[in-house]
């Protein structure tokens, strides 16, 4: 968060009121001038006035609002074909999720224009963000970023890289959901198999069996799927 804080809220008769020059959002957050600055930056970007948009964004003290403003600017640049500048701006976003989201949008725009070569390193950058979050123990955030990767094989490989670190039901169910967004069957099955291996390793065999039932073809049939599960069990 920025160091310049808005005025403190006022308490009147036991009820919190907004301080001067602040607004109340989400039922309880008080935001000062940063809200207006972010909106102004977005309006400049929508009008194609990118220098003014960036200058305005730089005056925002709250890091999250600044990140949102930069996200809008970078996205608008991408839509108008200014992808190199969009990437440069995206890389300045401090919120890793928003940075990955914007980079994924840029990569998708390039791919839609058949610009696959410049799109690939951007996709790999999104993957790197997910893996860095994994290294930092931010597994839920890493999976959220992984979901934005617009490339089936890279998304599948990223899930496989994250899977060995997942320990809670919430985490592995999220990973399964992300894996199921992969359209290519082989890559989806590969990602789900990584989750099967992890589930077996942590003693969640029943859930592992449920997943193998959805990708039996990957193993060569039900019997071979069950054989794989037995093979994945840790040695005594």
C-alpha positions in Angstrom: 0.0 0.0 0.0 1.1 3.6 -0.5 2.6 5.6 2.3 0.3 8.6 1.7 -2.8 7.6 3.6 -6.2 9.2 3.2 -7.7 11.0 6.2 -8.9 8.7 9.0 -12.6 7.9 9.1 -14.7 9.8 11.7 -16.8 8.0 14.3 -20.1 9.7 15.1 -22.6 8.2 17.6 -20.9 4.8 17.2 -21.2 4.9 13.4 -18.1 5.2 11.1 -18.5 8.1 8.7 -16.3 8.9 5.7 -13.6 11.5 6.3 -13.4 14.6 4.0 -12.3 13.8 0.4 -12.9 10.1 0.9 -15.6 7.6 -0.3 -16.8 4.4 1.1 -16.6 1.2 -1.0 -17.3 -2.5 -0.4 -19.2 -1.7 2.8 -16.2 -0.5 4.8 -13.0 0.6 2.9 -12.3 4.3 2.8 -10.3 5.5 -0.2 -9.1 9.0 -0.7 -8.1 10.8 -3.9 -6.5 7.6 -5.4 -10.0 6.3 -6.5 -10.6 9.5 -8.5 -7.0 9.4 -10.0 -7.4 5.8 -11.1 -10.7 6.6 -12.8 -9.1 9.6 -14.5 -6.2 7.5 -15.7 -8.7 4.9 -17.1 -10.6 7.7 -18.9 -7.4 9.0 -20.5 -6.5 5.5 -21.6 -9.9 4.9 -23.1 -9.5 8.1 -25.1 -6.1 7.1 -26.3 -4.3 9.7 -24.3 -1.7 7.3 -22.9 0.9 9.8 -21.7 -1.7 11.6 -19.6 -3.0 8.3 -18.4 0.5 7.2 -17.3 1.3 10.5 -15.7 -1.9 10.3 -13.7 -1.3 6.7 -12.7 2.1 7.7 -11.3 0.5 10.1 -8.9 -1.6 7.3 -7.2 -0.1 6.4 -3.8 -2.1 3.3 -3.2 -0.3 0.4 -4.9 -3.5 -1.6 -5.6 -5.3 1.3 -7.3 -2.1 2.1 -9.2 -1.9 -1.5 -10.4 -5.5 -1.4 -11.6 -4.9 1.9 -13.5 -1.8 0.4 -15.2 -3.8 -2.7 -16.0 -6.4 -0.6 -17.9 -3.7 1.4 -19.7 -1.8 -1.7 -20.8 -5.0 -3.5 -21.9 -6.0 -0.5 -24.0 -2.6 -0.3 -25.6 -2.8 -4.0 -26.4 -6.2 -3.6 -28.1 -4.7 -0.8 -30.3 -1.7 -2.9 -31.3 0.9 -1.2 -29.1 1.9 -4.5 -27.5 5.6 -3.7 -26.8 4.6 -0.6 -24.8 1.8 -2.6 -23.1 4.3 -5.3 -22.0 6.6 -2.6 -20.6 3.8 -1.1 -18.5 2.5 -4.6 -17.4 6.0 -5.4 -16.0 5.8 -2.3 -13.7 2.6 -3.6 -12.0 3.5 -4.7 -8.5 0.5 -7.0 -8.0 1.6 -10.3 -9.4 -1.9 -11.5 -10.3 -2.8 -8.3 -12.1 0.6 -8.4 -13.9 0.0 -12.0 -15.1 -3.6 -11.2 -16.1 -2.4 -8.3 -18.3 0.4 -10.3 -19.8 -2.0 -13.1 -20.7 -4.3 -10.6 -22.4 -1.3 -9.3 -24.5 -0.3 -12.8 -25.4 -3.8 -13.6 -26.5 -4.0 -10.5 -28.7 -0.8 -11.5 -30.4 -1.9 -15.1 -30.9 -5.2 -13.8 -32.4 -3.1 -11.9 -34.9 -1.1 -15.0 -35.6 2.0 -13.4 -33.9 2.9 -16.6 -32.2 6.6 -16.0 -31.9 6.3 -12.8 -29.8 3.4 -14.3 -27.9 5.4 -17.3 -26.6 7.9 -15.4 -24.3 5.1 -13.4 -22.8 3.2 -16.7 -22.0 6.4 -18.0 -20.5 6.7 -14.9 -18.4 3.2 -15.6 -17.0 4.4 -19.2 -16.2 7.4 -17.8 -14.4 5.2 -15.6 -12.2 3.2 -18.7 -11.3 6.3 -20.7 -10.4 7.8 -17.8 -8.4 4.6 -17.6 -6.4 4.9 -21.4 -5.8 8.5 -20.9 -4.6 7.1 -18.3 -2.2 4.5 -20.7 -0.9 1.6 -18.8 -2.4 0.0 -21.9 -4.0 -3.6 -20.5 -4.4 -2.3 -17.4 -6.0 0.0 -19.5 -8.2 -2.9 -21.5 -9.4 -5.0 -18.4 -10.1 -2.2 -17.1 -12.3 -1.8 -20.5 -14.0 -5.5 -20.3 -15.0 -4.7 -17.3 -17.1 -1.9 -19.0 -19.2 -3.3 -19.1 -22.8 -1.4 -22.2 -23.9 -2.5 -25.7 -23.1 0.9 -27.4 -22.9 2.5 -24.6 -20.7 -0.6 -24.5 -18.5 -0.4 -28.3 -18.1 3.3 -28.2 -17.3 2.8 -25.5 -14.7 0.1 -27.4 -12.9 2.4 -30.4 -12.9 5.2 -28.3 -11.4 2.9 -26.9 -8.6 1.1 -30.1 -7.8 3.8 -31.7 -5.5 3.5 -28.7 -3.1 -0.2 -28.8 -2.6 -1.4 -30.1 0.8 -5.0 -28.9 1.4 -8.3 -29.9 -0.1 -8.9 -26.3 -1.2 -5.6 -26.2 -3.1 -5.9 -29.5 -4.9 -9.5 -28.9 -5.8 -8.5 -25.6 -7.3 -5.7 -27.3 -9.2 -8.2 -29.8 -10.6 -10.5 -27.0 -11.7 -7.6 -25.3 -13.5 -6.6 -28.5 -15.2 -10.1 -29.0 -16.4 -10.0 -25.7 -18.2 -7.4 -27.1 -20.6 -9.0 -28.0 -23.9 -6.4 -30.4 -25.3 -7.3 -33.8 -23.9 -3.7 -35.1 -23.7 -2.5 -32.0 -21.9 -5.5 -31.9 -19.6 -5.0 -35.6 -18.7 -1.3 -35.0 -18.1 -2.2 -32.2 -15.6 -4.8 -34.3 -13.9 -2.4 -37.2 -13.7 0.0 -35.0 -11.8 -2.8 -34.3 -9.4 -3.6 -38.0 -9.1 0.1 -38.6 -8.2 -0.1 -35.9 -5.5 -3.4 -37.1 -4.1 -2.1 -40.7 -3.8 1.1 -39.4 -2.1 -0.9 -37.6 0.6 -3.3 -40.5 1.2 -6.3 -39.2 -0.8 -6.7 -42.3 -2.9 -10.5 -42.1 -3.1 -10.3 -38.7 -4.8 -7.4 -39.9 -7.0 -9.6 -42.8 -8.2 -12.4 -40.3 -9.0 -10.1 -38.3 -11.2 -8.7 -41.3 -13.0 -12.2 -42.3 -13.9 -12.5 -39.1 -16.0 -9.3 -39.8 -18.0 -9.2 -43.6 -18.3 -8.2 -43.3 -21.9 -5.0 -41.6 -20.9 -4.0 -44.7 -19.0 -5.3 -47.2 -21.5 -8.4 -48.2 -19.6 -9.8 -48.6 -16.1 -7.6 -51.5 -15.1 -4.4 -49.7 -16.2 -5.6 -46.6 -14.3 -5.9 -48.6 -11.1 -2.4 -50.1 -11.8 -1.0 -46.6 -12.1 -2.5 -45.6 -8.8 -0.9 -48.6 -7.1 2.4 -47.6 -8.8 2.1 -44.0 -7.5 1.8 -45.1 -3.9 4.9 -44.3 -1.7 7.2 -47.1 -0.9 6.7 -48.5 2.6 
